[in-house]
Amino acid sequence: MSTDLPTLAARRQQLVARAAAQRETLRRELQVWRAPLGLADHGIGALRYARAHWPWVLVGVLGLGALRPARLGLWLSRGWLATRLIYRLRIAPPRR
């Protein structure tokens, strides 16, 4: 039995090294999916929020529907502009 220990230890070392290499390969291959999966995660979060707060979502939709289509386009463009501005302010480097 004692003669098998060095063989088993060497085999274990090989398996551990191979598993580490496989984990690194998998990490590199999955890196491509990080952004799409993050976007899907945000979408699922938005759907969960809408499901949990459906009365507020309904009020918002009805409020937008009550506006005339011309005003709706104006408000959507303003909302888009505000969203982009907030995004840029959040990622802007701090001033010194």
C-alpha positions as CSV (number, residue, x, y, z in Angstrom):
1,M,0.0,0.0,0.0
2,S,2.8,2.4,0.8
3,T,4.2,2.0,-2.7
4,D,0.9,3.2,-4.2
5,L,1.0,6.5,-2.2
6,P,3.6,8.3,-4.4
7,T,1.8,7.2,-7.5
8,L,-1.6,8.4,-6.1
9,A,0.0,11.7,-5.1
10,A,1.4,12.3,-8.5
11,R,-1.9,11.4,-10.2
12,R,-3.7,13.7,-7.8
13,Q,-1.3,16.5,-8.6
14,Q,-1.9,16.0,-12.4
15,L,-5.6,16.0,-11.9
16,V,-5.5,19.2,-9.8
17,A,-3.3,20.9,-12.4
18,R,-5.7,19.8,-15.2
19,A,-8.7,21.0,-13.3
20,A,-7.1,24.4,-12.8
21,A,-6.3,24.7,-16.5
22,Q,-9.9,23.7,-17.4
23,R,-11.3,26.3,-15.0
24,E,-9.1,29.0,-16.6
25,T,-10.2,28.0,-20.1
26,L,-13.9,28.1,-19.0
27,R,-13.4,31.5,-17.4
28,R,-12.0,32.9,-20.6
29,E,-14.7,31.4,-22.8
30,L,-17.5,32.6,-20.5
31,Q,-16.1,36.2,-20.4
32,V,-17.7,36.8,-23.8
33,W,-21.1,36.1,-22.2
34,R,-20.7,38.5,-19.3
35,A,-22.3,41.5,-21.0
36,P,-25.3,39.7,-22.6
37,L,-26.0,37.8,-19.4
38,G,-25.8,41.1,-17.4
39,L,-28.3,42.7,-19.8
40,A,-30.6,39.7,-19.5
41,D,-30.3,40.0,-15.7
42,H,-31.4,43.6,-15.8
43,G,-34.3,42.7,-18.0
44,I,-35.4,40.0,-15.5
45,G,-35.1,42.5,-12.7
46,A,-37.3,45.0,-14.5
47,L,-39.9,42.3,-15.1
48,R,-39.9,41.3,-11.5
49,Y,-40.2,45.0,-10.5
50,A,-43.1,45.4,-12.9
51,R,-44.8,42.3,-11.6
52,A,-44.4,43.4,-8.0
53,H,-45.5,47.0,-8.6
54,W,-48.1,46.4,-11.3
55,P,-50.5,49.2,-10.1
56,W,-47.7,51.8,-10.6
57,V,-46.8,50.5,-14.0
58,L,-50.5,50.6,-15.0
59,V,-50.8,54.2,-13.8
60,G,-47.7,55.1,-15.8
61,V,-49.0,53.4,-18.9
62,L,-52.4,55.0,-18.6
63,G,-50.8,58.4,-17.9
64,L,-48.7,58.1,-21.1
65,G,-51.7,57.0,-23.0
66,A,-53.7,60.0,-21.8
67,L,-51.1,62.3,-23.4
68,R,-51.4,63.1,-27.0
69,P,-49.0,61.3,-29.3
70,A,-47.1,64.4,-30.1
71,R,-46.5,65.0,-26.4
72,L,-45.7,61.4,-25.8
73,G,-42.8,61.7,-28.3
74,L,-41.6,64.8,-26.6
75,W,-41.7,63.2,-23.1
76,L,-40.0,60.1,-24.4
77,S,-37.2,62.1,-26.0
78,R,-36.8,64.1,-22.8
79,G,-36.7,60.9,-20.8
80,W,-34.1,59.4,-23.1
81,L,-32.0,62.5,-22.8
82,A,-32.2,62.5,-19.0
83,T,-31.3,58.9,-18.9
84,R,-28.2,59.4,-21.0
85,L,-27.2,62.5,-18.9
86,I,-27.5,60.6,-15.7
87,Y,-25.5,57.7,-17.1
88,R,-22.7,60.0,-18.2
89,L,-22.6,61.7,-14.9
90,R,-22.4,58.4,-13.1
91,I,-19.4,57.2,-15.1
92,A,-17.6,60.6,-15.3
93,P,-14.3,60.6,-13.4
94,P,-14.4,62.8,-10.3
95,R,-12.9,66.3,-10.6
96,R,-9.9,67.3,-8.6
